[in-house]
Amino acid sequence: MEKEVIIYQAKNGAVEVRLDKKQETVMLTQQQVGRLFDVQKAAISKHIKNIFDTEELDKNSTVSILETVQSEGKRKIKRKIEYYNLDLILSIGYRVNSANATKFRQWATKTLRQHILKGYTIDRKRVAKNYAEFLQAVEFAKKLLPTAEPAIARDALELAKMFADTWLSLDAYDKSALPQSGATKKQVRLTANDLAQAIAELKQTILAKNEAAGLFAHERQKDALAGIVGNVFQSAFSRDAYQTLEEKAAHLLYFIVKDHPFADGNKRSGAFAFVWFLNKTKLLRKDRMTPQALTALTLLVAESQPKDKEKMVGLILQLLKK
């Protein structure tokens, strides 16, 4: 079994374990744990005894005795060796006094803090290599989130899921290497009146459900919405300012959310306009553009700084890539 496992500690203290794909959990010998935290066998034995004596963990559920064939000279000897599960390994890591263990504790505490505050933890390197497993992890994490709490963490997970196949765009975000244009170049006939009528119908629907006040989608000044639509669809010398449908959709969302054309409901109106336009142009992918993800994306735009406009638009374009 030892040949199937490679365990080491990353520079940031994270425990990195590689094991045979047939294995469903992490099981290490006492020798391997000692190597991980850079301590002697006696220290490991002492900490394990204290862990079991204080009933922090139960030996029967954390230790497995497996028969292993070892080479001693020319002989093959079968020996029964104890293997420790992940719970016991982590508990030892919090007790051991060594530089490696200190790094491990710092990393573990930081990771735990991130998980508690944000509601999720994402390892972007593993997302790239294990996309299917990542999606399963996202679904599992979503189930753990309390349904009665605000949907911020749940929405963020949904947005991460949408972006997952290209989510290393976060790296592109940091390096300002996000898309600057879309792929769909075709003419669409859309007027400000078309969008205004659609938003008016939305307003009547949510007013009937008592989900908004009378100021919802009420223009701050005459033709405020028309001005935004005009900017999105403007052209000069027979050339559109935003040449693809994806660019138009992204800027429609951005301008309505950020320019506040309405006295109330700018985020909802912007999100609606975005989806409405994508639907009319047959670019709407309902498998990706879920309500939760749209909420997260809209909030991301709303909370962004004006100086980051191109990055926000780039993220939306990344999302719309087929």
SEKOL-350396 format. One record per residue: residue number from 1; residue in three letters; x, y, z of N, C-alpha, C in turn. Coordinates in steps of 0.02 Angstrom, whole numbers, padded with zeros to 5 digits. Atoms other than C-alpha are relative to their C-alpha. Example, Ala and Ser with C-alpha at 12.3 -4.5 7.8 and 13.67 -1.06 7.14 Angstrom:
<atoms>
num,residuo,n_c1,n_c2,n_c3,ca_c1,ca_c2,ca_c3,c_c1,c_c2,c_c3
1,Ala,00045,-00059,00000,00615,-00225,00390,00045,00060,00000
2,Ser,-00042,-00059,-00003,00684,-00053,00357,-00039,00055,00037
</atoms>
This chain:
<atoms>
num,residuo,n_c1,n_c2,n_c3,ca_c1,ca_c2,ca_c3,c_c1,c_c2,c_c3
1,Met,00041,-00061,00000,00000,00000,00000,00043,00063,00000
2,Glu,-00041,-00060,-00004,00141,00121,00037,00022,00024,-00068
3,Lys,-00021,-00020,00066,00192,00120,-00145,-00055,00038,-00036
4,Glu,00057,-00033,00033,00019,00184,-00191,-00009,00071,00025
5,Val,00012,-00065,-00031,00031,00338,-00080,00062,00043,-00002
6,Ile,-00053,-00050,-00004,00137,00493,-00100,-00029,00057,00040
7,Ile,00025,-00054,-00043,00115,00621,00038,00056,00049,00015
8,Tyr,-00050,-00051,-00013,00205,00784,00061,-00036,00063,00022
9,Gln,00029,-00063,-00024,00179,00959,00128,00020,00056,-00046
10,Ala,-00014,-00056,00044,00163,01108,00013,00031,00057,00040
11,Lys,-00034,-00056,-00034,00255,01270,00051,-00046,00039,00046
12,Asn,00047,-00038,-00041,00097,01348,00121,-00026,-00040,00059
13,Gly,00021,00041,-00057,00074,01205,00244,-00054,-00050,-00018
14,Ala,00054,00045,00020,-00062,01115,00147,00025,-00072,-00006
15,Val,-00018,00071,00007,-00060,00926,00156,-00020,-00023,-00069
16,Glu,00013,00025,00068,-00045,00856,-00019,00007,-00076,00001
17,Val,-00002,00072,00000,-00089,00673,-00038,-00021,-00025,-00069
18,Arg,00017,00032,00062,-00085,00574,-00198,-00005,-00075,00013
19,Leu,00008,00071,-00012,-00152,00398,-00193,-00035,-00033,-00058
20,Asp,00030,00039,00053,-00214,00260,-00305,-00074,00018,-00006
21,Lys,00069,-00021,00011,-00383,00305,-00383,-00050,-00049,00031
22,Lys,00046,00048,-00030,-00458,00146,-00311,-00012,00014,00073
23,Gln,00008,-00016,-00071,-00434,00213,-00136,-00050,00057,00008
24,Glu,00053,-00050,-00009,-00582,00313,-00071,00014,00046,00060
25,Thr,-00016,-00042,-00057,-00497,00389,00080,00075,00003,00008
26,Val,-00072,-00007,-00014,-00328,00439,00149,00016,-00042,00061
27,Met,-00022,00041,-00055,-00246,00308,00258,00077,-00002,-00001
28,Leu,-00073,-00003,-00003,-00065,00332,00314,00026,-00040,00059
29,Thr,-00032,00035,-00055,00052,00231,00421,00030,00051,00049
30,Gln,-00032,-00044,-00049,00135,00300,00576,00064,00030,-00028
31,Gln,-00062,-00024,00030,00297,00314,00479,-00014,00057,-00049
32,Gln,00017,-00052,00049,00213,00416,00342,-00022,00064,00035
33,Val,00022,-00059,-00037,00131,00533,00468,00061,00036,00030
34,Gly,-00061,-00030,-00027,00300,00559,00551,00039,00037,-00053
35,Arg,-00035,-00033,00055,00377,00600,00383,-00036,00064,-00021
36,Leu,00039,-00059,00019,00236,00721,00344,00014,00059,00046
37,Phe,-00008,-00055,-00048,00258,00822,00504,00071,00006,00026
38,Asp,-00071,-00004,-00016,00445,00790,00520,00013,-00010,00075
39,Val,-00011,00017,-00070,00441,00709,00693,00014,-00075,00006
40,Gln,-00017,00070,-00012,00499,00544,00767,-00062,-00042,00017
41,Lys,00055,00046,-00013,00390,00391,00789,-00026,00005,00072
42,Ala,00020,-00005,-00071,00391,00411,00979,-00049,00058,00012
43,Ala,00044,-00058,-00009,00311,00583,00966,-00070,-00014,-00027
44,Ile,00064,00018,00029,00174,00516,00853,-00038,-00045,00048
45,Ser,00032,00047,-00046,00139,00373,00974,-00028,00036,00062
46,Lys,00022,-00037,-00059,00127,00495,01122,-00064,00038,-00015
47,His,00059,-00041,00017,00002,00607,01034,-00061,-00044,-00014
48,Ile,00056,00045,00014,-00104,00461,00975,-00029,-00026,00065
49,Lys,00024,00024,-00066,-00113,00394,01153,-00042,00053,00034
50,Asn,00039,-00054,-00032,-00171,00564,01218,-00066,00012,-00036
51,Ile,00062,-00010,00039,-00300,00580,01078,-00052,-00052,00020
52,Phe,00047,00053,-00018,-00377,00413,01125,-00017,00003,00075
53,Asp,00013,-00004,-00072,-00359,00438,01314,-00051,00054,00016
54,Thr,00047,-00055,-00012,-00454,00602,01306,-00066,-00009,-00039
55,Glu,00060,00016,00039,-00584,00522,01190,-00016,00053,-00053
56,Glu,00009,-00047,00055,-00555,00656,01060,-00023,-00037,-00062
57,Leu,00019,00043,00056,-00568,00517,00932,-00005,-00072,00026
58,Asp,00007,00070,-00017,-00615,00334,00938,00048,-00042,-00042
59,Lys,-00050,00040,00035,-00479,00209,00894,-00031,-00046,-00052
60,Asn,00032,00048,00045,-00598,00085,00813,-00021,00032,-00067
61,Ser,00023,-00033,00061,-00658,00214,00687,00054,00038,-00037
62,Thr,-00053,-00039,00032,-00492,00297,00649,00063,-00040,-00018
63,Val,-00059,00042,00013,-00366,00154,00644,-00021,-00065,-00032
64,Ser,00012,00064,00034,-00365,00007,00524,00064,-00040,00000
65,Ile,-00058,00044,00001,-00249,-00141,00535,-00002,-00041,-00064
66,Leu,-00002,00033,00065,-00199,-00204,00364,00063,-00043,-00004
67,Glu,-00057,00045,00010,-00086,-00346,00314,00040,00023,-00060
68,Thr,-00045,-00026,00052,00063,-00286,00213,00059,-00046,-00009
69,Val,-00058,00042,00015,00199,-00386,00127,00061,00045,-00004
70,Gln,-00061,-00039,00000,00373,-00317,00164,00060,-00044,-00017
71,Ser,-00061,00036,00018,00543,-00367,00098,00053,00009,00054
72,Glu,-00054,-00002,-00049,00674,-00411,00229,00055,-00046,-00025
73,Gly,-00051,00040,00034,00830,-00467,00138,-00030,-00034,-00060
74,Lys,00029,00037,00056,00777,-00603,00020,-00069,-00028,00017
75,Arg,00064,00028,-00022,00623,-00645,00120,-00058,00050,-00007
76,Lys,00061,-00039,00002,00445,-00583,00098,-00038,-00014,00065
77,Ile,00032,00009,-00065,00368,-00555,00269,-00068,00036,00001
78,Lys,00066,-00031,-00009,00184,-00523,00302,-00004,00030,00070
79,Arg,00006,-00034,-00064,00158,-00396,00439,-00067,00038,00003
80,Lys,00060,-00039,-00010,00004,-00315,00512,00020,00071,00022
81,Ile,-00021,-00070,-00012,00024,-00125,00507,-00062,00044,00010
82,Glu,00055,-00046,-00013,-00087,00011,00578,00001,00057,-00051
83,Tyr,00009,-00057,00045,-00153,00142,00457,-00049,00048,00032
84,Tyr,00041,-00052,-00031,-00226,00307,00518,-00042,00036,-00052
85,Asn,00042,-00036,00048,-00373,00392,00435,00011,00075,00005
86,Leu,-00012,-00072,00006,-00384,00577,00391,-00016,00037,00065
87,Asp,00017,-00034,-00063,-00469,00627,00555,00058,-00004,00049
88,Leu,-00055,00009,-00047,-00326,00555,00656,00062,00038,-00023
89,Ile,-00058,-00036,00028,-00194,00629,00540,-00005,00074,00017
90,Leu,00010,-00071,-00014,-00269,00803,00560,00007,00015,00074
91,Ser,-00005,-00011,-00072,-00283,00785,00749,00073,-00001,00022
92,Ile,-00071,00003,-00016,-00100,00736,00759,00034,00065,-00021
93,Gly,-00030,-00061,00027,-00054,00887,00652,-00011,00060,00045
94,Tyr,00013,-00056,-00045,-00133,01003,00780,00036,-00007,00067
95,Arg,-00034,00011,-00064,-00031,00928,00922,00076,-00001,-00006
96,Val,-00072,00009,00009,00142,00899,00849,00036,00068,00003
97,Asn,-00041,-00060,-00004,00278,01026,00887,00058,-00005,-00049
98,Ser,-00054,-00001,00050,00380,01050,00728,-00016,00056,-00049
99,Ala,00011,-00054,00049,00403,01179,00591,-00052,-00021,-00051
100,Asn,00049,00023,00049,00304,01072,00469,-00070,00001,00029
101,Ala,00066,00001,-00032,00162,01051,00592,-00027,00071,00009
102,Thr,00021,-00070,-00008,00158,01238,00625,-00027,00027,-00066
103,Lys,00024,-00022,00066,00143,01273,00438,-00067,-00031,-00016
104,Phe,00063,00035,00012,00007,01143,00428,-00057,00033,00038
105,Arg,00053,-00031,-00041,-00092,01223,00571,-00020,00069,-00028
106,Gln,00014,-00066,00029,-00077,01396,00493,-00043,-00008,-00063
107,Trp,00039,00012,00061,-00140,01329,00327,-00071,-00024,00016
108,Ala,00065,00029,-00017,-00281,01228,00407,-00046,00052,00030
109,Thr,00041,-00052,-00032,-00341,01374,00513,-00024,00050,-00052
110,Lys,00019,-00047,00052,-00340,01491,00363,-00054,-00030,-00045
111,Thr,00049,00033,00043,-00435,01364,00257,-00067,-00006,00036
112,Leu,00061,00007,-00038,-00562,01333,00394,-00036,00068,00007
113,Arg,00029,-00067,-00007,-00587,01520,00420,-00034,00021,-00065
114,Gln,00029,-00017,00066,-00616,01544,00233,-00065,-00038,-00010
115,His,00060,00041,00010,-00742,01402,00233,-00058,00026,00041
116,Ile,00053,-00024,-00044,-00839,01471,00381,-00027,00068,-00024
117,Leu,00021,-00068,00019,-00843,01652,00320,-00034,00001,-00068
118,Lys,00027,-00002,00068,-00877,01617,00136,-00050,-00055,-00014
119,Gly,00047,00054,00011,-00974,01457,00152,00026,-00052,-00049
120,Tyr,-00027,00048,00047,-00862,01365,00031,00075,00011,-00006
121,Thr,-00072,-00005,00012,-00681,01330,-00012,00014,-00030,-00068
122,Ile,-00014,00024,00067,-00618,01311,-00189,00075,-00004,-00012
123,Asp,-00069,00009,00020,-00451,01242,-00244,00002,00005,-00075
124,Arg,00005,-00011,00072,-00434,01316,-00418,00043,-00048,-00041
125,Lys,-00043,00046,00036,-00291,01200,-00466,-00036,-00066,-00011
126,Arg,00035,00063,00006,-00397,01048,-00432,-00063,00007,-00043
127,Val,00058,-00012,00043,-00548,01126,-00519,00019,-00015,-00073
128,Ala,-00022,00009,00069,-00449,01126,-00680,00010,-00073,-00018
129,Lys,-00017,00069,00014,-00398,00944,-00663,-00058,-00048,00014
130,Asn,00053,00045,-00022,-00555,00871,-00584,-00068,00034,-00005
131,Tyr,00061,-00039,00010,-00704,00961,-00659,-00062,-00036,00026
132,Ala,00060,00037,-00021,-00833,00824,-00629,-00004,-00004,00077
133,Glu,-00002,00004,-00073,-00778,00801,-00448,-00016,00068,00031
134,Phe,00013,-00068,-00025,-00784,00990,-00425,-00075,00014,00000
135,Leu,00072,-00012,00003,-00965,00997,-00482,-00037,-00039,00055
136,Gln,00030,00039,-00053,-01010,00857,-00362,00010,00033,00068
137,Ala,-00015,-00034,-00063,-00925,00950,-00221,-00043,00062,00009
138,Val,00042,-00059,-00002,-01020,01108,-00265,-00072,-00019,00020
139,Glu,00068,00021,-00015,-01186,01015,-00262,-00007,-00021,00074
140,Phe,00000,00022,-00070,-01142,00936,-00094,00001,00060,00047
141,Ala,-00006,-00059,-00042,-01091,01103,-00020,-00065,00040,00001
142,Lys,00064,-00037,00004,-01253,01184,-00080,-00052,-00030,00046
143,Lys,00049,00034,-00042,-01354,01053,00013,00013,00015,00074
144,Leu,-00018,-00013,-00070,-01261,01095,00174,-00018,00071,00021
145,Leu,00015,-00069,-00016,-01303,01280,00163,-00071,00007,00027
146,Pro,00067,-00008,-00028,-01451,01331,00272,-00046,00037,-00048
147,Thr,00045,-00030,00049,-01599,01369,00159,-00033,00063,00026
148,Ala,00032,-00059,-00028,-01667,01499,00279,00045,00061,00001
149,Glu,-00048,-00055,-00002,-01509,01605,00270,00001,00036,-00067
150,Pro,-00008,-00035,00064,-01474,01738,00138,00038,-00042,-00050
151,Ala,-00026,00046,00051,-01428,01657,-00026,00068,00020,-00027
152,Ile,-00063,-00025,00028,-01260,01743,-00046,00049,-00057,-00013
153,Ala,-00048,00055,00010,-01151,01589,-00019,-00026,-00049,-00051
154,Arg,00029,00047,00048,-01270,01477,-00115,00006,00028,-00071
155,Asp,-00004,-00030,00066,-01274,01600,-00260,00072,00001,-00026
156,Ala,-00070,00000,00020,-01086,01614,-00261,00022,-00069,-00025
157,Leu,-00015,00068,00022,-01073,01425,-00275,-00030,-00013,-00068
158,Glu,00033,00010,00065,-01197,01427,-00418,00039,00035,-00055
159,Leu,-00039,-00038,00049,-01095,01559,-00507,00066,-00037,-00014
160,Ala,-00061,00038,00009,-00937,01457,-00478,-00012,-00060,-00044
161,Lys,00017,00059,00041,-01023,01306,-00554,-00007,00020,-00073
162,Met,00009,-00024,00069,-01071,01407,-00708,00067,00012,-00034
163,Phe,-00064,-00018,00028,-00894,01465,-00732,00051,-00058,00001
164,Ala,-00050,00050,-00018,-00813,01301,-00683,00042,-00025,-00058
165,Asp,-00039,00026,00056,-00763,01241,-00856,00050,00050,-00027
166,Thr,-00049,-00051,00020,-00673,01405,-00884,00018,00043,00060
167,Trp,-00004,-00042,-00060,-00658,01461,-00704,00070,00024,00015
168,Leu,-00066,-00028,-00010,-00473,01486,-00711,00003,00068,-00034
169,Ser,00005,-00070,00023,-00532,01647,-00792,00012,00047,00059
170,Leu,-00020,-00041,-00058,-00505,01709,-00614,00072,00020,-00006
171,Asp,-00070,-00016,00012,-00323,01697,-00657,00005,00051,-00056
172,Ala,00002,-00048,00055,-00362,01786,-00819,-00023,00069,00024
173,Tyr,00023,-00063,-00030,-00454,01917,-00717,00058,00037,00032
174,Asp,-00057,-00031,-00033,-00299,01947,-00613,00049,00028,-00050
175,Lys,-00050,-00021,00050,-00194,01963,-00770,-00031,00043,-00055
176,Ser,00035,-00042,00050,-00323,02068,-00865,00001,-00034,-00069
177,Ala,-00002,00038,00063,-00333,01931,-00997,-00068,-00029,-00017
178,Leu,00067,00024,00014,-00522,01908,-01004,-00020,00018,-00071
179,Pro,00022,-00016,00068,-00617,01909,-01170,-00021,00074,-00006
180,Gln,00020,-00069,00012,-00647,02080,-01246,-00057,00004,-00051
181,Ser,00056,00001,00048,-00778,02027,-01373,-00032,-00068,00001
182,Gly,00035,00063,00005,-00904,01892,-01408,00012,-00033,-00067
183,Ala,-00010,00037,00062,-00926,01774,-01554,-00057,00007,-00050
184,Thr,00060,-00001,00042,-01101,01806,-01622,-00010,00069,-00031
185,Lys,00008,-00062,00036,-01105,01941,-01754,-00060,-00006,-00047
186,Lys,00058,-00003,00044,-01278,01969,-01825,-00043,00058,00022
187,Gln,00043,-00058,-00013,-01404,02109,-01834,-00063,-00021,00038
188,Val,00063,00011,-00035,-01549,02117,-01712,-00039,00066,00000
189,Arg,00042,-00059,-00001,-01694,02236,-01715,-00029,00008,00070
190,Leu,00022,-00011,-00069,-01721,02304,-01540,-00003,00075,00012
191,Thr,00007,-00071,-00016,-01786,02472,-01484,-00008,00008,00075
192,Ala,00008,-00015,-00071,-01793,02556,-01315,-00072,-00013,00021
193,Asn,00070,00013,-00016,-01983,02541,-01323,-00013,-00074,00012
194,Asp,00008,00073,-00009,-01970,02352,-01341,00020,-00020,00071
195,Leu,-00025,00018,-00066,-01866,02339,-01182,-00043,00032,00054
196,Ala,00041,-00035,-00050,-01971,02469,-01089,-00066,-00037,00010
197,Gln,00063,00037,-00005,-02129,02371,-01129,00010,-00065,00039
198,Ala,-00014,00063,-00035,-02050,02209,-01068,00009,00012,00075
199,Ile,-00010,-00016,-00071,-01994,02291,-00905,-00065,00021,00033
200,Ala,00065,-00020,-00027,-02167,02367,-00883,-00042,-00061,00017
201,Glu,00036,00062,-00014,-02242,02193,-00895,00028,-00036,00061
202,Leu,-00031,00028,-00059,-02116,02131,-00768,-00024,00036,00062
203,Lys,00021,-00040,-00057,-02165,02274,-00653,-00071,-00019,00022
204,Gln,00069,00017,-00017,-02350,02230,-00661,-00003,-00069,00034
205,Thr,00000,00068,-00028,-02310,02048,-00622,00023,00001,00073
206,Ile,-00026,00001,-00068,-02206,02083,-00467,-00040,00045,00047
207,Leu,00044,-00040,-00042,-02323,02220,-00406,-00059,-00041,00023
208,Ala,00057,00043,-00017,-02464,02094,-00411,00018,-00050,00055
209,Lys,-00023,00046,-00052,-02358,01981,-00300,00024,00036,00062
210,Asn,-00024,-00041,-00056,-02317,02125,-00181,00075,-00008,00012
211,Glu,-00072,00008,-00005,-02133,02101,-00218,00038,00063,-00018
212,Ala,-00032,-00064,00016,-02099,02283,-00261,-00047,00057,00016
213,Ala,00041,-00060,-00012,-02158,02460,-00228,-00012,00036,-00066
214,Gly,00020,-00036,00061,-02230,02584,-00351,00058,00032,-00037
215,Leu,-00057,-00032,00032,-02060,02662,-00385,00043,-00049,-00040
216,Phe,-00039,00049,00038,-01995,02501,-00459,-00003,00016,-00074
217,Ala,-00006,-00013,00072,-01933,02532,-00638,-00031,00067,-00021
218,His,00023,-00067,00017,-01991,02713,-00629,00061,00042,-00017
219,Glu,-00059,-00035,00025,-01868,02815,-00732,00013,00064,00041
220,Arg,-00019,-00060,-00037,-01773,02949,-00637,-00010,00062,-00042
221,Gln,00012,-00055,00046,-01782,03059,-00789,-00021,-00028,-00067
222,Lys,00028,00022,00063,-01863,03050,-00959,00054,-00029,-00045
223,Asp,-00043,00033,00049,-01781,02930,-01083,00066,-00025,00030
224,Ala,-00061,00027,-00031,-01654,02866,-00956,00017,-00069,-00028
225,Leu,-00011,00067,00028,-01677,02687,-01018,00017,00005,-00074
226,Ala,-00014,-00008,00071,-01679,02744,-01199,00072,00021,-00012
227,Gly,-00069,-00021,00006,-01511,02826,-01171,00048,-00058,00005
228,Ile,-00043,00058,-00008,-01435,02663,-01112,-00005,-00046,-00061
229,Val,00009,00042,00060,-01509,02563,-01256,00036,00032,-00060
230,Gly,-00035,-00034,00055,-01444,02696,-01375,00075,-00009,00004
231,Asn,-00072,00011,-00009,-01269,02679,-01302,00021,-00070,-00020
232,Val,-00017,00070,00014,-01272,02490,-01317,-00003,-00014,-00075
233,Phe,00009,00015,00071,-01332,02492,-01497,00025,00055,-00046
234,Gln,-00025,-00055,00040,-01243,02648,-01557,00048,-00025,-00053
235,Ser,-00047,00018,00054,-01142,02642,-01717,00029,00064,-00028
236,Ala,-00033,-00057,00033,-01023,02755,-01809,00033,-00026,-00064
237,Phe,-00027,00019,00065,-00976,02745,-01992,-00020,-00072,-00017
238,Ser,00029,00066,00016,-01090,02592,-02011,00033,-00057,00039
239,Arg,-00033,00051,-00041,-00995,02499,-01874,-00025,00007,00072
240,Asp,00027,-00001,-00068,-01074,02452,-01707,00056,00011,00050
241,Ala,-00049,-00010,-00053,-00984,02511,-01551,00015,-00066,00034
242,Tyr,-00007,00068,-00027,-01014,02337,-01478,-00023,-00048,-00055
243,Gln,00013,00034,00063,-01003,02221,-01625,-00034,-00068,00006
244,Thr,00030,00066,-00007,-01064,02055,-01553,-00060,00004,00047
245,Leu,00059,00002,-00043,-01226,02007,-01468,00020,-00009,00073
246,Glu,-00024,00010,-00069,-01129,01949,-01315,00022,00066,00031
247,Glu,-00022,-00065,-00025,-01050,02121,-01297,-00060,00044,00016
248,Lys,00060,-00041,-00011,-01219,02205,-01313,-00036,-00023,00064
249,Ala,00033,00025,-00059,-01295,02091,-01181,00038,00019,00064
250,Ala,-00041,-00016,-00058,-01150,02118,-01061,-00006,00073,00019
251,His,00004,-00072,-00015,-01157,02307,-01076,-00071,00021,00020
252,Leu,00069,-00015,-00020,-01346,02308,-01061,-00008,-00013,00075
253,Leu,00002,00015,-00071,-01331,02223,-00892,00041,00051,00040
254,Tyr,-00045,-00044,-00037,-01185,02330,-00837,-00029,00071,00006
255,Phe,00022,-00070,-00001,-01258,02500,-00885,-00064,00009,00041
256,Ile,00062,-00008,-00038,-01431,02470,-00811,00013,-00006,00075
257,Val,-00016,00009,-00071,-01358,02408,-00646,00040,00059,00027
258,Lys,-00046,-00050,-00025,-01223,02541,-00632,-00023,00072,-00010
259,Asp,00020,-00069,00014,-01305,02696,-00709,-00064,00020,00036
260,His,00060,-00015,-00039,-01464,02683,-00603,-00051,00043,-00038
261,Pro,00050,-00039,00037,-01591,02739,-00733,-00067,00003,00036
262,Phe,00065,00003,-00034,-01734,02693,-00615,00007,00022,00073
263,Ala,00001,-00020,-00070,-01785,02758,-00444,00007,-00060,00046
264,Asp,-00005,00061,-00040,-01793,02578,-00382,00003,-00060,-00048
265,Gly,00000,00061,00040,-01757,02404,-00449,00050,-00003,-00056
266,Asn,-00049,00000,00055,-01603,02437,-00555,00033,-00068,-00009
267,Lys,-00032,00066,00007,-01522,02270,-00516,-00048,-00050,-00031
268,Arg,00049,00047,00027,-01680,02172,-00550,-00016,00017,-00074
269,Ser,00014,-00020,00070,-01715,02272,-00708,00058,-00017,-00045
270,Gly,-00058,00016,00039,-01537,02250,-00768,00006,-00074,-00014
271,Ala,-00003,00073,00009,-01540,02062,-00738,-00054,-00023,-00048
272,Phe,00055,00018,00045,-01708,02050,-00825,00017,00018,-00072
273,Ala,-00017,-00023,00068,-01649,02151,-00975,00053,-00045,-00031
274,Phe,-00054,00044,00022,-01494,02041,-00988,-00027,-00066,-00025
275,Val,00029,00065,00018,-01592,01878,-00990,-00049,00007,-00058
276,Trp,00049,-00013,00053,-01730,01952,-01099,00035,00006,-00068
277,Phe,-00037,-00009,00063,-01604,02004,-01231,00032,-00066,-00023
278,Leu,-00030,00065,00018,-01512,01837,-01226,-00053,-00047,-00028
279,Asn,00054,00044,00023,-01678,01747,-01248,-00024,00020,-00069
280,Lys,00022,-00023,00066,-01730,01855,-01395,00050,-00017,-00055
281,Thr,-00052,00014,00050,-01564,01823,-01481,00021,-00073,00000
282,Lys,-00013,00073,-00003,-01568,01636,-01440,00069,-00017,00027
283,Leu,-00065,00013,-00031,-01408,01648,-01338,-00008,-00022,00073
284,Leu,00012,00017,-00070,-01489,01607,-01170,00009,-00075,00011
285,Arg,-00012,00070,-00020,-01422,01445,-01095,-00027,-00009,00071
286,Lys,00032,00007,-00065,-01539,01399,-00954,00036,-00050,00045
287,Asp,-00039,00046,-00041,-01423,01260,-00898,00055,00036,00038
288,Arg,-00053,-00039,-00032,-01294,01392,-00853,-00028,00061,00036
289,Met,00026,-00062,-00028,-01396,01548,-00821,-00059,-00015,00046
290,Thr,00051,00014,-00049,-01491,01490,-00668,-00017,00063,00039
291,Pro,00018,-00059,-00038,-01584,01615,-00558,00052,00018,00053
292,Gln,-00050,-00014,-00052,-01455,01596,-00419,00063,00030,-00030
293,Ala,-00061,-00024,00031,-01309,01622,-00536,-00010,00071,-00027
294,Leu,00014,-00067,00025,-01392,01773,-00617,00001,00051,00058
295,Thr,-00001,-00043,-00059,-01417,01846,-00443,00072,00017,00020
296,Ala,-00070,-00011,-00019,-01233,01822,-00400,00036,00044,-00050
297,Leu,-00033,-00039,00052,-01176,01894,-00566,-00021,00073,00004
298,Thr,00026,-00068,-00004,-01287,02047,-00547,00028,00036,00061
299,Leu,-00028,-00030,-00060,-01227,02078,-00370,00074,00016,-00009
300,Leu,-00071,-00011,00014,-01048,02061,-00429,00010,00064,-00039
301,Val,-00004,-00062,00039,-01076,02198,-00556,-00017,00060,00043
302,Ala,00023,-00056,-00042,-01169,02307,-00431,00053,00022,00050
303,Glu,-00049,-00016,-00051,-01029,02297,-00302,00068,00018,-00029
304,Ser,-00065,-00013,00031,-00887,02321,-00427,00015,00075,-00003
305,Gln,-00022,-00070,00007,-00786,02481,-00441,-00003,00021,-00074
306,Pro,00003,-00023,00069,-00808,02588,-00597,00065,-00013,-00039
307,Lys,-00064,00012,00034,-00623,02566,-00636,00007,-00071,-00026
308,Asp,-00004,00070,00020,-00654,02380,-00654,-00053,-00019,-00052
309,Lys,00054,00013,00049,-00789,02398,-00788,00020,-00052,-00052
310,Glu,-00021,00046,00053,-00690,02308,-00923,00008,-00071,00026
311,Lys,-00007,00067,-00030,-00652,02165,-00805,-00069,-00031,00011
312,Met,00067,00026,-00011,-00835,02148,-00759,-00032,-00023,-00066
313,Val,00027,00018,00066,-00887,02147,-00941,00036,-00062,-00025
314,Gly,-00038,00059,00020,-00748,02022,-00974,-00025,-00064,00033
315,Leu,00026,00058,-00034,-00816,01905,-00842,-00067,-00022,-00030
316,Ile,00065,00017,00030,-00990,01914,-00918,00011,-00033,-00068
317,Leu,-00015,00030,00066,-00918,01878,-01091,00028,-00070,00008
318,Gln,-00027,00067,-00013,-00823,01730,-01018,-00057,-00048,00013
319,Leu,00057,00041,-00016,-00986,01664,-00951,-00041,-00018,-00062
320,Leu,00041,00010,00060,-01072,01682,-01120,00036,-00040,-00054
321,Lys,-00036,00039,00051,-00937,01586,-01213,-00032,-00069,-00005
322,Lys,00032,00066,00011,-01009,01426,-01290,00050,-00055,00013
</atoms>
